Amino acid sequence: MPVGNEQVSTHAFLRGLYADDYYPDHVLDRGKAVLLTLCERIESERPADLTALYALTHAATEEFNDLEAEFEAADSEIETVAREEMAEDFAFVARAYGFTGADVEELIAPRDW
């Protein structure tokens, strides 16, 4: 299901990381796919409140946790710059779907990065 939200469909997820050769594109592509799948789930499930949104973002965060080994295998890691970029994209997604009061730290609470 393609994303219907125009803000999301035109957003360059993980843009700052793609611009840095330290981060492998094939792993970033997987991270971008996680974020787009999150958007698709928000559109299909239409969470009614922040609790429901957090359940979706936590599942997506767990998928990012699973990417750590792939970053390491490519001589990279999810370090400070990557963490901030990822957190910003989670916050962007929340805002794009009208959850302006979402707490960024709660969006990504189960993170290992």
C-alpha positions in Angstrom: 0.0 0.0 0.0 1.6 3.3 -1.0 1.8 6.1 1.5 -1.0 8.6 1.0 0.3 11.4 3.2 1.9 13.9 0.8 4.3 15.2 3.5 5.6 11.7 4.0 5.6 10.7 0.4 7.9 13.6 -0.5 10.1 13.4 2.6 13.7 12.2 2.2 14.1 9.8 5.2 17.5 9.5 6.7 18.8 12.2 4.2 21.8 13.2 6.3 22.9 9.6 6.7 22.7 8.9 3.0 25.0 11.9 2.4 27.7 10.3 4.6 29.7 7.4 3.2 30.1 6.0 6.8 26.6 4.7 6.6 26.0 1.9 4.0 23.2 2.7 1.7 21.9 -0.9 1.7 21.4 -0.7 5.4 19.9 2.8 5.2 17.5 1.5 2.6 16.2 -1.1 5.1 15.8 1.7 7.7 13.9 3.9 5.3 11.7 0.9 4.5 11.0 0.5 8.3 9.9 4.1 8.4 7.7 3.9 5.4 6.1 0.7 6.7 5.4 2.6 9.9 3.7 5.3 7.9 1.6 2.6 6.1 0.6 1.1 9.4 -0.4 4.5 10.8 -2.5 5.1 7.7 -4.2 1.7 7.8 -4.6 1.3 11.5 -5.3 5.0 12.3 -4.2 5.1 15.9 -6.7 7.1 18.0 -4.3 8.4 20.6 -0.6 8.6 21.5 -0.7 5.2 23.3 -1.7 3.5 20.0 0.9 5.5 18.1 3.6 4.6 20.5 2.8 0.9 20.1 3.4 1.3 16.3 6.6 3.4 16.7 7.9 0.9 19.3 7.6 -1.9 16.9 9.4 0.1 14.2 12.1 1.0 16.8 12.6 -2.7 17.5 13.2 -3.2 13.7 15.9 -0.5 13.8 17.5 -2.3 16.8 17.8 -5.3 14.6 19.7 -3.3 12.0 22.6 -2.7 14.4 24.3 -5.9 13.4 24.0 -5.0 9.7 25.6 -1.6 10.4 28.5 -3.3 12.3 29.0 -5.9 9.5 29.5 -3.0 7.1 32.0 -1.3 9.4 29.5 1.3 10.6 27.3 1.7 13.7 24.3 3.6 14.9 26.2 6.3 16.7 25.2 9.9 17.8 24.6 11.4 14.4 22.6 8.4 13.2 20.6 8.3 16.5 19.6 11.9 16.1 18.7 11.5 12.4 16.5 8.5 13.2 14.8 10.2 16.1 14.1 13.3 14.0 12.5 11.1 11.4 10.3 9.4 14.0 9.3 12.8 15.2 8.6 13.9 11.7 6.3 10.9 11.1 4.3 11.7 14.3 3.9 15.3 13.3 2.9 14.4 9.7 0.0 12.4 11.1 -1.2 15.0 13.5 0.5 13.8 16.7 2.2 17.1 17.5 2.3 16.3 21.2 4.2 13.1 20.8 7.3 12.8 23.0 10.3 11.9 20.8 12.0 9.8 23.5 8.7 7.9 24.0 8.4 7.3 20.2 11.7 5.4 20.3 11.6 4.2 23.9 12.7 0.6 23.2 15.8 1.6 21.2 19.2 0.0 21.8 21.0 2.7 19.9 
